[in-house]
């Protein structure tokens, strides 16, 4: 949306922006006068930020091709990793001083013959200082891991999004949008939680167990040996089972939440069709099945956790009971002090505490590992249309397009096109006509290298398009699809989508050329008017006119119009026909149309059917030949085509 002014990073931006809000047609978007001074001061303190320098190459750099692993993710920030590890070690060691102080206070300040309030008070004060120091260290550690997680997730989101920009059209045709959204949202959020809390807690509790085992052996070898022999093997065995069972559950859970998001996205996108066909009940029933499958996956992981958690608690209780008997016997035979026994059991309780916390953190670890697996699969998906390493840029072309023995099938075993040969001269407009599914749009997609031929090759000015960079190729080819897609933003933003450096004068010229003036003039803010998501506030014809204007502003050498007039009424089509004369002037053009009005304006018509080219010639030549095109033309006239077209021929 155009706001009449920008933030600008200085105080003057505030008055300009907010002062024009009512002029722009908003109900009330200004700042009350009594708050304006404070708002101006606030804006004056905004830091100046450098403009982002973004470089994009079709072939990913070496770092982006590295296998996605957790160590590589966090290893990109060694300073933060070292700081976080230092805090974890310090906290783990510091927190284990408490039981030693308790034992010392009992043996030297509470038992008979060693009553000393001074010792007890000193131990209590030391305990308090340790607690305060631990809290401060934990606060610092959370800050470090939070910063590390934010930076890693920032890099990962950009890496995944950039990879999606490199993938070919067939990937998005086959993959559900909701599944991709789950990769960018829930999977990355799981990793953020793991890095921010999970890894540090996992390391802290694991280090705590190691420290406690060392202390136990230092205090009493007999009790420590019984502890290790009784507890560790059982916990190790159950942990292996838990690892295998939970990994299966979390991978299944990640897949099914992706299905939930995909079903939701599809239902929201098709809400008009759902309402028009009274599909609400059936959609709800279908969504219940999808959500139910996700619930079943969560129930499975819940059952695994319900088994593992209580079993570890039971092992701990039984071990403590047995060790209490053994330790009590040692105290009675004066082979262990009473304070040492209490200290031992305090450490023993702390030994089982981390086990329970490790179970909880292990869940987060498994969720994070499952998310990494899914993200790795996405990042290792190679585009089917790849740019050759070291490919040169395509020089400025005249616009000669050559199809040499081109065969293609979306499924290689079922070809749509077979041995197609065609040459389009520079500046020539050629219309592809034929029945639905014959391969008209497919030929256009091959020319733009959305797909590569199964066999044969396509040349631009004699250069194989597979040997040049995709950016230089597509910068000289403009495409107006059958269903014009508009992005959330202003009319101006959408018009300048293919050429961001255009001026307002050039935009106004494009508006006049394609016949958009009436639409723009009646909008409340002209070209600054906001376009809602996918342009739903505009009619199909208006969206198509905007797409044509966008193509005009991009100034391509070759223009591909894929059913560009299919969404227009007769009046709009008449406007478009005159606009096409300006739009196609001096350009090579491929026109794909079911309506033969546009086809009749082309220099040549190519009739495509049965996987190949059936007829080629000018409109007059094909009508005189009495072949396939004549039959199509007569059928079109019978269905309401204009007689004037035949007379014009």
TAKABEL-V452098 format. One record per residue. RES is the residue in one letter. PSI is psi as a letter, one per 20 degrees, with the letter a starting at -180 (none if undefined). OMEGA is omega in radians with two decimals (none if undefined). D_LAST is the distance of its C-alpha to the last C-alpha in Angstrom with 2 decimals. Layout:
RES/PSI/OMEGA/D_LAST, RES/PSI/OMEGA/D_LAST
This chain:
X/p/3.06/46.16, X/p/-3.05/46.80, X/j/3.10/50.38, X/i/3.14/50.57, X/r/-3.10/52.90, X/r/3.09/54.18, X/g/2.98/57.44, X/i/-3.12/57.76, X/j/3.11/61.14, X/r/-3.00/63.10, X/h/-3.12/64.60, X/h/-3.14/62.15, X/h/-3.08/59.36, X/g/-3.10/61.08, X/h/3.14/61.11, X/g/-3.06/57.54, X/g/-3.05/56.18, X/h/3.14/58.21, X/h/-3.11/58.38, X/j/-3.04/54.60, X/h/-3.13/54.38, X/h/3.08/54.51, X/h/-3.12/51.99, X/i/3.06/49.57, X/j/3.12/49.91, X/q/-3.11/52.41, X/g/3.02/55.15, X/o/-3.10/57.94, X/j/-3.08/57.64, X/r/3.08/60.19, X/p/3.09/63.66, X/q/-3.05/66.54, X/h/-3.11/68.25, X/i/3.13/71.52, X/i/-3.04/69.87, X/g/-3.13/67.82, X/g/-3.13/70.63, X/h/3.13/71.13, X/h/3.12/67.40, X/g/3.10/67.25, X/g/-3.13/70.23, X/g/3.13/68.65, X/h/-3.14/65.41, X/h/-3.13/67.50, X/i/3.14/69.06, X/p/-3.13/65.74, X/q/3.05/65.80, X/p/-3.11/63.31, X/q/3.11/61.27, X/q/3.09/59.52, X/p/-3.10/55.79, X/p/3.07/55.00, X/o/-3.06/54.15, X/p/3.05/51.85, X/p/3.14/50.74, X/p/3.04/48.39, X/q/-3.11/47.89, X/h/3.06/45.84, X/p/-3.09/48.87, X/q/3.07/51.87, X/r/-3.05/55.04, X/h/-3.11/58.10, X/h/-3.14/59.74, X/i/3.14/56.79, X/i/3.12/56.89, X/q/-3.14/60.54, X/p/-3.10/61.37, X/o/3.06/61.72, X/q/3.13/65.40, X/g/3.10/67.62, X/h/3.13/69.93, X/h/-3.13/67.01, X/g/-3.08/65.71, X/h/3.14/69.04, X/i/3.10/70.10, X/i/-3.14/67.66, X/m/-3.04/70.15, X/h/-3.11/73.56, X/g/-3.14/75.42, X/h/3.09/74.59, X/g/3.13/75.36, X/g/3.14/78.75, X/g/3.13/79.56, X/g/3.13/78.65, X/h/3.12/80.66, X/g/3.11/83.65, X/g/-3.14/83.63, X/g/-3.14/83.38, X/g/-3.12/86.36, X/g/-3.14/88.42, X/g/-3.12/87.80, X/g/-3.14/88.57, X/g/-3.06/91.86, X/h/-3.07/92.90, X/i/3.13/92.42, X/j/3.11/94.75, X/i/-3.07/97.73, X/g/3.13/98.38, X/h/3.10/100.16, X/g/3.09/102.32, X/h/3.12/103.44, X/g/3.12/104.20, X/g/3.13/106.30, X/g/3.14/108.11, X/h/3.14/108.87, X/g/-3.05/110.31, X/h/-3.05/112.43, X/j/3.14/113.72, X/i/-3.05/113.79, X/h/-3.10/114.11, X/r/-3.10/116.23, X/p/3.14/120.00, X/i/-3.13/121.63, X/l/3.10/118.46, X/p/3.14/117.90, X/o/3.11/116.21, X/h/3.14/114.17, X/g/3.14/113.30, X/g/-3.14/111.60, X/g/3.14/109.70, X/g/3.13/108.60, X/g/3.12/107.53, X/h/3.13/105.47, X/g/3.12/103.89, X/g/3.11/103.02, X/h/3.11/101.55, X/g/3.14/99.51, X/g/3.13/98.15, X/h/3.11/97.26, X/g/3.14/95.45, X/g/3.13/93.43, X/g/3.14/92.45, X/g/3.12/91.56, X/g/3.14/89.47, X/g/3.13/87.56, X/g/3.12/86.80, X/h/3.13/85.72, X/h/3.09/83.50, X/g/3.12/81.86, X/h/-3.13/81.15, X/g/3.11/79.93, X/h/3.10/77.45, X/g/-3.14/76.12, X/g/-3.11/75.67, X/h/3.08/73.99, X/g/3.10/71.76, X/g/3.12/70.61, X/g/-3.14/70.12, X/g/-3.13/68.06, X/g/-3.11/65.85, X/g/3.13/65.12, X/g/-3.13/64.52, X/h/3.07/62.14, X/g/3.14/60.28, X/g/-3.09/59.76, X/g/3.12/58.87, X/g/3.13/56.26, X/h/-3.14/54.55, X/g/3.14/54.84, X/g/-3.13/53.29, X/g/3.12/50.48, X/h/3.11/49.76, X/h/3.10/49.71, X/h/3.11/47.18, X/h/-3.12/44.94, X/h/-3.05/45.20, X/q/-3.06/44.43, X/r/-3.04/41.11, X/h/-3.09/38.53, X/h/3.12/39.79, X/g/-3.11/43.20, X/h/3.06/42.01, X/h/-3.07/39.90, X/h/-3.06/43.04, X/q/3.13/45.68, X/q/-3.13/46.27, X/h/-3.14/46.16, X/h/3.10/49.52, X/g/3.12/51.17, X/h/3.10/50.12, X/h/3.14/51.37, X/h/3.09/54.72, X/h/-3.09/55.05, X/i/-3.06/54.57, X/e/-2.99/56.84, X/h/-3.13/59.55, X/g/3.14/60.00, X/h/3.09/60.40, X/h/3.06/62.59, X/g/3.12/64.86, X/h/3.12/65.25, X/g/3.11/66.05, X/h/-3.14/68.76, X/g/-3.09/70.12, X/h/-3.07/70.36, X/g/-3.07/71.70, X/g/-2.96/74.35, X/g/-3.06/74.28, X/g/-3.12/75.07, X/g/3.11/77.80, X/h/3.11/79.43, X/g/3.14/79.17, X/g/-3.11/80.79, X/g/-3.12/83.38, X/h/3.09/84.48, X/g/3.12/84.52, X/h/3.10/86.59, X/g/3.13/88.85, X/g/3.13/89.60, X/g/3.13/90.48, X/g/-3.11/92.75, X/g/3.12/94.44, X/g/3.11/95.12, X/g/-3.14/96.70, X/g/-3.14/98.83, X/g/3.11/99.90, X/h/3.11/101.15, X/h/-3.10/102.92, X/g/-3.11/104.68, X/o/-3.06/105.69, X/h/-3.09/104.68, X/g/-3.13/105.80, X/h/3.14/103.70, X/h/3.13/100.71, X/g/3.08/100.89, X/h/3.14/100.97, X/g/-3.11/97.98, X/g/-3.10/95.93, X/h/-3.09/96.98, X/g/-2.94/96.35, X/g/-2.97/93.29, X/g/-3.13/91.12, X/g/-3.13/90.59, X/g/3.13/89.68, X/h/3.13/87.32, X/g/-3.14/85.72, X/g/-3.14/85.10, X/h/3.13/83.58, X/h/3.09/81.46, X/g/3.10/79.88, X/g/-3.12/79.07, X/h/3.14/77.66, X/g/-3.09/75.51, X/g/-3.09/73.89, X/g/-3.10/73.49, X/h/3.11/72.18, X/g/3.08/69.69, X/g/-3.10/68.06, X/g/-3.09/68.04, X/h/3.04/66.53, X/g/3.11/63.74, X/h/3.14/62.91, X/g/3.14/63.12, X/h/3.12/60.67, X/g/-3.03/58.11, X/h/3.03/58.48, X/h/3.05/58.31, X/h/3.10/55.02, X/h/3.11/53.83, X/g/-3.14/55.07, X/h/3.12/53.08, X/g/3.13/49.96, X/h/3.12/50.23, X/g/-3.13/50.91, X/g/-3.13/47.96, X/g/-3.13/45.56, X/h/3.13/46.98, X/g/-3.12/46.73, X/h/-3.12/43.18, X/k/-3.04/42.11, X/h/3.12/44.26, X/g/3.13/41.46, X/h/3.11/40.64, X/g/-3.12/44.39, X/g/-3.09/44.98, X/h/-3.09/42.06, X/j/3.11/43.26, X/l/-3.09/47.00, X/j/-3.02/47.70, X/g/-3.09/50.56, X/g/-3.13/53.38, X/h/3.08/51.82, X/g/3.12/51.02, X/g/3.12/54.63, X/g/3.13/55.92, X/g/3.14/53.82, X/h/3.07/54.95, X/h/3.11/58.53, X/g/-3.12/58.21, X/g/3.12/56.84, X/h/3.11/59.51, X/h/3.09/62.11, X/h/3.08/61.40, X/g/3.09/61.92, X/g/-3.14/65.10, X/h/3.10/66.37, X/g/3.10/65.91, X/h/3.10/67.90, X/h/3.12/70.53, X/g/3.12/70.96, X/h/3.09/71.60, X/g/3.12/73.85, X/h/3.10/75.93, X/g/3.11/76.29, X/h/-3.13/77.52, X/h/3.10/79.80, X/g/-3.03/81.51, X/g/-3.10/81.82, X/g/3.14/83.11, X/h/-3.14/86.00, X/g/3.13/87.02, X/h/3.09/87.47, X/g/3.14/89.46, X/g/3.11/91.68, X/g/3.14/92.33, X/g/-3.12/93.32, X/g/3.14/95.69, X/g/3.14/97.42, X/g/3.13/97.77, X/h/3.11/99.27, X/g/3.14/101.74, X/g/-3.12/102.92, X/h/3.08/103.13, X/g/3.10/105.11, X/g/-3.13/107.71, X/g/-3.13/107.90, X/h/3.11/108.00, X/h/3.11/110.62, X/h/3.12/112.84, X/h/3.12/112.55, X/g/-3.13/113.57, X/h/3.13/116.54, X/j/3.04/117.74, X/k/3.08/117.32, X/i/3.12/114.74, X/p/-3.14/112.11, X/q/3.14/112.56, X/g/3.12/111.46, X/h/3.13/109.21, X/h/3.12/107.63, X/g/3.11/106.87, X/g/3.11/105.19, X/g/-3.14/103.26, X/g/-3.10/102.20, X/h/3.03/100.91, X/g/3.08/99.11, X/h/-3.14/97.27, X/g/3.07/96.76, X/h/3.10/95.05, X/h/3.10/92.91, X/h/-3.14/92.10, X/h/3.10/90.65, X/g/3.09/88.89, X/h/3.12/86.46, X/g/3.12/85.77, X/g/3.11/84.44, X/h/3.10/82.42, X/h/3.09/81.08, X/g/3.14/79.85, X/g/-3.14/77.89, X/h/3.11/76.56, X/h/3.06/75.78, X/g/3.12/73.33, X/h/3.12/71.56, X/g/3.13/71.78, X/g/3.09/70.21, X/g/3.12/67.40, X/g/3.12/66.83, X/h/3.09/66.92, X/g/3.12/64.43, X/g/3.11/62.12, X/g/3.12/62.52, X/g/-3.12/61.66, X/g/3.12/58.41, X/h/3.11/57.48, X/g/3.10/58.40, X/g/3.12/56.07, X/g/-3.08/53.22, X/h/3.12/54.06, X/j/3.04/54.39, X/o/-3.10/50.90, X/q/3.07/49.01, X/q/3.12/45.29, X/h/3.06/43.27, X/o/-3.05/41.20, X/q/3.09/43.94, X/p/3.13/43.95, X/q/3.12/45.90, X/p/-3.13/49.19, X/j/-3.13/49.00, X/p/3.12/45.21, X/r/3.04/43.98, X/q/3.06/41.41, X/p/3.12/37.87, X/r/3.12/37.42, X/p/-3.00/34.61, X/q/2.99/31.48, X/h/3.08/28.42, X/k/3.08/26.39, X/p/-3.13/26.05, X/p/-3.11/26.14, X/p/2.99/27.39, X/p/-3.13/28.13, X/o/3.07/30.87, X/l/-3.05/31.95, X/p/2.99/31.69, X/q/-3.10/33.25, X/q/2.99/34.08, X/p/3.08/35.63, X/h/2.91/37.12, X/o/-3.06/39.89, X/h/-3.13/40.51, X/i/-3.13/41.45, X/n/-3.07/38.10, X/p/3.04/35.18, X/h/3.11/31.72, X/q/-3.12/30.12, X/o/3.03/31.45, X/l/3.14/31.18, X/p/3.07/27.79, X/p/-3.11/26.78, X/q/3.04/23.89, X/p/3.12/23.60, X/p/-3.07/21.52, X/q/3.10/21.82, X/p/3.12/23.24, X/i/-3.11/20.85, X/q/3.03/17.95, X/p/-3.10/16.26, X/p/3.12/16.05, X/p/3.03/15.32, X/p/3.11/17.86, X/r/3.13/17.11, X/r/-3.12/19.52, X/r/3.10/22.31, X/p/3.11/24.98, X/j/-3.10/27.59, X/h/3.13/25.64, X/j/-3.12/26.40, X/g/-3.13/23.42, X/h/3.12/25.72, X/g/3.11/28.43, X/h/3.10/26.58, X/g/3.13/26.09, X/h/3.09/29.79, X/h/3.13/30.80, X/h/3.14/28.97, X/j/-3.11/30.92, X/k/2.90/34.02, X/h/3.05/34.76, X/q/3.03/35.69, X/q/3.13/36.66, X/q/3.03/35.35, X/h/3.02/37.82, X/r/-3.08/37.31, X/a/-3.13/35.28, X/r/3.13/34.36, X/p/-3.07/31.68, X/q/2.97/31.69, X/o/-3.07/30.70, X/k/3.10/30.90, X/j/-3.12/33.01, X/p/3.09/35.40, X/p/-3.05/36.06, X/i/3.11/35.54, X/i/-3.06/38.70, X/i/-3.10/40.85, X/r/-3.13/40.18, X/q/-3.12/41.23, X/h/-3.12/39.15, X/g/-3.12/39.52, X/h/3.10/38.12, X/g/-3.02/35.21, X/i/3.07/34.18, X/i/3.14/34.78, X/j/3.09/31.76, X/p/3.09/29.50, X/q/-3.10/28.39, X/p/2.99/27.65, X/o/-3.03/26.41, X/r/-3.13/27.50, X/g/3.10/26.33, X/o/-3.10/29.52, X/p/3.14/30.39, X/p/3.08/34.11, X/q/-3.11/36.14, X/q/3.07/39.74, X/p/-3.08/42.67, X/a/-3.12/43.03, X/r/3.03/41.48, X/g/-3.13/37.91, X/g/-3.14/38.69, X/g/-3.13/40.04, X/h/3.13/36.94, X/h/-3.10/34.59, X/j/-3.06/36.75, X/h/-3.11/37.18, X/i/-3.14/35.52, X/n/-2.98/36.97, X/i/-3.07/40.30, X/j/-3.11/41.05, X/q/3.14/38.34, X/r/3.09/39.57, X/h/3.12/39.15, X/g/3.11/37.14, X/h/3.10/34.59, X/g/3.12/34.47, X/h/3.10/33.96, X/g/3.14/31.07, X/h/3.12/29.39, X/g/3.14/30.03, X/h/-3.08/28.30, X/g/-3.06/25.27, X/j/3.08/24.48, X/k/3.14/25.56, X/j/-3.00/28.97, X/g/-3.10/31.02, X/g/3.13/31.59, X/g/-3.08/32.81, X/h/-3.10/35.09, X/h/-3.12/36.57, X/i/3.07/37.69, X/q/-3.03/39.33, X/h/-3.10/43.11, X/k/3.11/43.32, X/c/-3.13/39.84, X/i/3.07/38.90, X/i/-3.13/42.48, X/p/-3.11/41.99, X/p/3.01/42.90, X/p/-3.13/40.38, X/r/-3.09/42.19, X/p/-3.13/42.12, X/j/3.09/38.60, X/k/-3.05/37.35, X/i/3.14/38.40, X/i/3.13/38.86, X/q/3.08/35.13, X/r/3.14/32.30, X/h/3.12/29.92, X/h/3.12/27.13, X/h/3.08/29.56, X/h/-3.13/30.65, X/h/3.07/27.14, X/g/3.10/26.66, X/h/3.11/29.97, X/h/3.09/28.94, X/g/3.10/25.88, X/h/3.10/28.26, X/g/3.11/30.70, X/h/3.12/28.23, X/g/-3.11/27.41, X/h/-3.13/31.18, X/i/3.10/31.81, X/l/-3.13/29.73, X/q/3.08/28.94, X/h/3.11/27.60, X/p/-3.11/25.53, X/p/3.12/24.00, X/o/3.12/23.61, X/o/-3.10/22.03, X/n/-3.13/23.23, X/l/-2.98/21.62, X/i/-3.13/22.00, X/j/-3.04/20.30, X/h/-3.08/21.88, X/j/-3.01/24.76, X/q/3.00/23.04, X/r/-3.04/22.68, X/h/-3.14/19.60, X/g/3.12/21.14, X/h/3.13/21.99, X/h/3.10/18.63, X/g/3.09/17.16, X/g/-3.11/19.95, X/g/-3.13/19.28, X/g/3.10/15.65, X/h/3.12/17.05, X/h/-3.12/19.97, X/h/3.10/18.05, X/g/3.09/16.77, X/g/-3.05/20.50, X/h/-3.06/21.66, X/i/-3.07/19.59, X/p/3.10/20.21, X/j/-3.09/22.11, X/q/2.93/22.43, X/p/-3.07/21.66, X/p/2.97/20.09, X/o/-3.10/20.04, X/p/3.09/18.07, X/p/-3.02/19.33, X/p/2.92/17.74, X/h/3.05/18.08, X/p/-3.06/15.72, X/i/3.10/12.20, X/g/3.14/11.26, X/g/-3.12/12.77, X/h/-3.11/11.61, X/i/-3.13/7.88, X/i/-3.12/9.47, X/q/3.08/11.45, X/g/3.10/11.76, X/q/3.09/12.60, X/p/3.09/13.08, X/o/3.12/16.59, X/p/-3.09/17.52, X/p/3.12/21.22, X/q/3.09/23.60, X/k/3.04/27.20, X/j/-3.13/28.25, X/a/-3.14/25.85, X/p/-3.10/22.44, X/g/-3.12/20.90, X/q/3.05/17.60, X/p/3.09/16.18, X/r/3.08/13.11, X/r/3.14/9.82, X/g/-3.14/7.10, X/g/-3.14/5.82, X/g/-3.11/9.62, X/h/3.10/10.65, X/h/3.13/8.79, X/h/-3.10/10.27, X/h/3.11/13.49, X/k/-3.12/14.19, X/b/-3.07/16.17, X/g/-3.11/16.98, X/h/3.12/13.61, X/g/3.11/12.41, X/g/3.10/15.66, X/g/-3.10/15.20, X/g/3.13/11.81, X/h/3.10/13.52, X/h/3.13/16.57, X/g/3.11/14.91, X/h/-3.13/13.62, X/h/-3.12/17.13, X/j/3.08/18.74, X/j/3.09/17.27, X/q/-3.02/13.71, X/p/3.13/11.90, X/h/-3.10/10.23, X/h/-3.14/8.61, X/g/3.13/6.41, X/h/-3.12/5.15, X/h/3.12/5.31, X/h/3.13/3.77, X/none/none/0.00
